[in-house]
Amino acid sequence: MASDTIADGQAEKTPPKTGPKAKDNTALAAHKHQPGCVPLGEASFRQQLSMMWRALLGSPLRGLLFWVSFGIFALIVATAFGQVLLNSWNAPFYDAIERKNVPVFLNQLVVFAWIAGGLLVLNVAQGWLNRYLHIKLREGLVLDLLGHWLAPGRALALKQSGEIGVNPDQRLHEDAWHLADLSADLGIGFVQAGVLLVSFIGVLWAISEGFVFQYGGYSFAIPGYMVWAALAYAGVASGLSWLLARPLVKLNADHYAREAELRVSLVEASQGIEQITGSQGEAATKAALETKLAAALLTVRQIMTASIRLLWFTAGYGWVTVVAPIVIASPVYFMGDLTFGGLMMAAAAFTQVHSSLRWFVDNIGAIADWRATLLRVASFRLALIRVG
């Protein structure tokens, strides 16, 4: 149709263009006029995750990634079992100290050596598999992006599609690498926190099931008292930390974009230095680079301000957590319903449950960074698909 050749206010009499560039422009124009079509590179968080998951399922490395992930999961479960044994070891060990029973004390040190030795082997094995997963995730992601980017005519079409086509090298190298590392670290950490939570929440419930409080001559029991305390304590902290860290998602994405623009401008200036010198354009080039630098530094300052606000909360919360388990269990201990060993066992179990629940708090900055990196990589991949 004649209307297909009209672009940017050209008259209908303009002769139809031929060649690869015309084909790319026609594809982009058709995309822009599709009803309800999302602009190139834009997608919701759910769409980003869905697309990257489909890419993983279609990867030739999916089988290897599955078995490596399964091995890590098995090691996490075995480690959780060892940590439950270590938690149970607290009661007889500290009771032996309280009673000054040297033979039992020495015997418990031997038990500790066996448990700690087993956990050490599991930790080293998991560490090796963790790093291997990092490598294979990056390999699979970069190969997938390269396959889309270097499909016939697609790289040029993307370059002509606007801002999303700027700095593809940044997305293929730094962003893909960063996304693979963050995805592996956060995924493994989340699974580990979940397994520990399931393992220790039953232990903590059993320990605190018989806690009886006395006040004003009345006695009352709260089944699983320390479980509810851990849930409330970590839940409030997670909610507040997310409110403080949420601005970091957009700030990190903007930061990566501004840094990439500065880097490309520096490369272009270096490559075209002869032309710049010949036209006496040093002053103009310097002004342009200073503008790019100022934009990058502005995002850094904004990230610094948001990160310091978050640090005030997370650091303060961490210091309170040092004594929180003992304080929460202390009323029952002072009433004589717990031995010193039982108190230490309850505190250790509370710490494990709380550590699992506060995974979100501890990793809120990394999650914001992951969201920003996922946005850049997924938007790049989506744009490649849509211009194809």
N, C-alpha and C positions, 0 to 999 in steps of 0.2 A: 504494500500500500504506500501511496505517496506520503501520507502523514508520518510513516515510520522514519522518513529521512529528515523530518523537521526537528531541529534542536537549537535551543538558546536563541529563539527569535529569528531564525533563518527563514527566508521565503520559500514557498513550496517549489519554486522554479529552480532552487539550488540542485545541481546534479547530484544523484546518489553517490555517496562515497563508497569506495571499495577497499579491500585489504583488511589485515588483522585489526588495525585500530578502529575502522568503521564497525567491524563486527563486535568489538568490545564495547564501543559506545552504544550500539544498538541494544546489547544485552543489558547494559546498565540502565538505559532509558526504559526498557521493558520492565526491569525490576522496579523502578521508581513508580511506574504507573499500575502496578498490580494492586487490586483492591485489598486493603487491610494489611499490606505487606509491611513488616517491620524494617526500618532503615538498615542499611548495611552495617554490620558490626554490633547492632543493638540486640540485647536479649535479656530476659529476666534471669534471676539467679537459678530458678528451677530449670529453665531452658538450657542454661550454661552447663549445669550438672548433668542433665539428660544427654546432651550432645557429647560431652566428654566421656560419659559412661558407654555410649554407643561406640565411640571411637576405641575405647579399651576393649570392648567385646569383639570388635572387628580387627584388632591388632594380631599379627602373627605371633606375638609374644604372650598372648593371653594365657596359654597353658602354663608356661613357665612362671608367669606372675601369680597364677592361682596357687601353684604348688609352693612357691616361696612364701606367699601369704599364709597358706595353711600351716607350713612349718613354723612360722613366727607365732601363729595363734596357739599351736600345740606347746611351744616353749613358754608362752605367756601363762597358759593354764597350769603347766608344771611349776612355774615360778610362784604362782598364786598359792598352790598347794604347799610349797615349801615355806612361804611366808605365814600361812596359817599354822604350820608346825612351829615356826619360830615364835609366833604370838603365844601359843600354848606353853612354850618353854618359859615365858616370863614369870608365870605364877610360881612354879617350884623353885626357880632360881632366886627370885627376890624373897620368897618365904624362907629359903635356906639362909639368906643373908640376915633376915630379921631374927631367926632363931640361932644364928651363929653356928650352924651345922656345917662343919668343914667338909666331911666326906660327901654329903649331898651336893654341896657347893662345887667341889671338884668334879663330881660325876656330871653335873649339869654343864660344866665347861666343855667336857668331852662331847656331850650331846650337841652343844652349840657349834663345835668345830665341824661335826658331820653335816649339820644343817647348812651352815655357812659355806662349807666346801661345795655342797651340791648346788646351792644358789649361785655361787661364783661360776661354776661350769655352765649353768643355764644362761647366766647373764652374758658371758663371752660368746656363746653360741648364738644367742639372740642378736647381739651387737653385730656379728658377722653377717647374719641374714638381713638385718636392717640396712646395712650399707649396700649389700648386693641388690636389695629391692630399690634403693635410691638409683643405682646405676641403670637397672633394667627399665624402671619407670621413665627415666629421662630418655633412654634409647627409643622406647616405644613411642613416646610423645613427639620427639623431634622427627623421627621417621614418618610419622603420620602427617605432621605439618609440612614437611618437605615434599611428601607425595602430593598434597593438595596444591602447594605453592607453585611447584614446577610442572603441574599439568599444563598441556599445550595452551598457550595464550592467557593463562590465568594470572600469572605474576604481573603482566602488563595491565590487564583489566583491573586488578586490585590497585595498582599504582595510580590509575586514573579515577578511582572511585572516591577519593577524598582523604580525610585525615586518617582513616583506618589503614590506608595503604602506605603511610609514612613509616619509615624505620622497620621494615620487616625483619631485618637482621637482629634487632633488639628482641623481638617477640620469639624468634626462632632460637636464639641463644640464651640470653640472660633470663628472660621471662619463663621460657620452657624449663630451664634448669631449676630456677627458683620454685616454680610450681611443683615439679617432681619432688624436690627435697621437702617442701612444706607438706605436700600431700602424704608422703610416706611418714614423716615425723608425727603429724597430727593424727593420721589414721591409726598408726600403731599405738600412740599414746591414748587415744580414745578407747580402743579395744582393751588395752591393758587396764585403764581405769574402770571400765565396765566389768571386767572379770574380777578385779580386786573388790569392787563394790558387792558383787554377788557373793563372793567368797566370805567377806568379812561382815556383811550386814547380818547374816545369821548368827555369827559368833557374837557380835555386839548385842544382838537381841537376847540371846541366851544369857549373857553376862548380866544384863540390866533388867531381865524379866522380873526378878524378885526384889528390885529396889523398892524400899518402903520409906516414905517421908513422914516425919512427925512435925506437926505445927499446932500450937495452942491446945495440946492434949489430944489432938486427933491424928490418926494414922491413915495414910492413903498411899496407894501404889499406882504407878504409871507404867504399864507393860511396855517394854522396849524403850524406856525413857531416854537412853543415850542415842538410840537410832533416831528418834524424833528430834532430839537436840542437834544431831549432826545434820539432818536434812534441813532444819530451819536455818542453822548457822551458815551452811554452804549455799543454800538457796538465796538468802538475802544478799550474800556477797556476790554471787553470780549475776543477779539482776542489776545491782549497782555498778559492777564492773563493765557490763555490756553497755549501759547507758553512757559511761565515760569513754569507752573505747569505740563506740559506733562511728564517730566522725573519722576515725583513722582509716576506715575502708576507702572512702573517697579521697582522702588526703594522700594515701599511699599510691593510689592509682594515678592521681595527678602528678605526684612526684616522679614516678617512673616515666610518665609521658614527657615531662619537662626535661628530665635528665637525658632522655633519648634524643630530644630535639637539639639540646646543647651539643651532645656528642656528634651528631650528624653535621651540624653547622660547623663545628671545628674541623671535621674531616673534609668537608667541602671547601672550607677556606684554605686548608693545607694543600689540597689537590689543585686549587685554582689560584695559587699564590702568584704565579707569573702574570696571569691576566689581571689580578687585583693590582699588582705593582705597576703594570703597564698603563692602567687607566687611573693610577693614583687614587685607588679606592680603599686605601688602608683605614682612613678615618671612618668611612661608612661601614666597613666590615667590622671594625672595632666596636662601633656603636651597636651594631646588630648583635654581636656576640655578647656584649655587656647586657643587653636587654634579655637575651636568652638566659644568661647567668642569673640575673636578678629574679627572673620567674622561677628558676630552679631553687634558688636560695629562699624565696618566699615560701614555697611548699615545705622546705626543710624546717623553717622556723615555725610554721603552723603545726607540723608533726611534732616538733619538740614541745610546744606548749601543750598539745593534747596528751602527749606521752607523760609529761611531768604530772599532769592532773591525775592520770591513771596510776602513776607510780606512788603518789601520796596515799592512794587508797590501798593498793595491793601490798605495799611495804608495811603499812600500818596493820593491815589485816594479818599479814604473816607474823608480825610480832605478837599480836594477841593470841594467835593459834599456838604459840609456844606453850602457854599455860592453860589454854582453854580446856583440853581434855581432863587435866587434873582437877581444875575448878569445877567442872560439870559433875565429875564423879565423887568429889570430896565430901558432899553432904552425907552420902551413904557410908563412906569410909569412917567419918567422924562419929557416926551413930553406932559403929561397931559391927555393921553387917558385911564388911569387906576386910580381908586381910591386906597387908601391904602388897603382897604378891598379886592378889586379886585386883587391887587398885591399879597397879602397873600394867596388868594384862588388859583391863578395861580401857585404860588410857591409850595403850598401843593399838587396840582394836578400833577405838574411836579415831585415832590418827589415820589409820588405813582407810576407814570409811570416808572420813572427811577429805583425805587426800584424793580419793577417787571423785568425790563430789565437787571438789574445788579445781578439777582439771580445767574446767572452763575459765575460771579466774586466772589460773597460772598461764594459760595459753591464749588469753584474749587478744594480746598484741599480735601473736603469730596468726591467729584466726583472721584478724582484720587484714593482715598482710596477704594471707592466702586468698581471701575474697578479692582483694585488689588485683593480685596476679592472675587469678582465675578469670577475672573480668577481661583482662588484656589478652590472654591466650585464647579464651573461648570466643571473644569478639573477633579476633583475627581469623580463627578457624571458620567461624560462621560467615565472615565476609568472603573467604575463599570459596566456600560452598556456593554462596549466592551469586558470585560473579562467574561461576563455572558454566 
